[in-house]
């Protein structure tokens, strides 16, 4: 279910969001009772995360409608949106590793 929701949320964002900032849906975590889902995302540029968060929260109802029309899920979860800090940390480590390799 998480991969289906991730795909549907990403499709919605591509269709509805402004391309600046570029929003990437990194993962979706669904509660055991399937009633709640947390959508994790990153943005390019990094400093536009709050703008993306505002958009995601504002578009929550439309997102639920989008998912309802494109899936046969019995329950459409309530969505919470969070910046994916783990993905940001991974990108930072990758950048550091790349810089170290370039200095060799």
C-alpha positions, 0 to 999 in steps of 0.5 A: 500500500505504501508504494501505491500511495507514494506513486499516487502522491508523486503523480499528484505533485507533478500535476499540481505543484509549481516546478519551483521548488521541485518536490520529490516524494521519497517515501510514505509510511502508513499506520497499522490501522491504515487510517493515517499516512506520513508523506516524506519529501525533499525539495530542490533547492533545499531552502524551499522546503517550507514552501513545499510543506505549505503547498502539501498541507493546503492541497491535502483535500485535493490529494485525497480526491486524486487518490480516491479517483485513481485507486480502489482503496477502502480507506483513504488515509489522512495525510501528514507531510514531513521533510525527509531529514534522512534523505537530506543527511544521505545527500550531505554524506554523498556530497562530502564523500564526493569532495573527499574523492576529488581532493585525492 
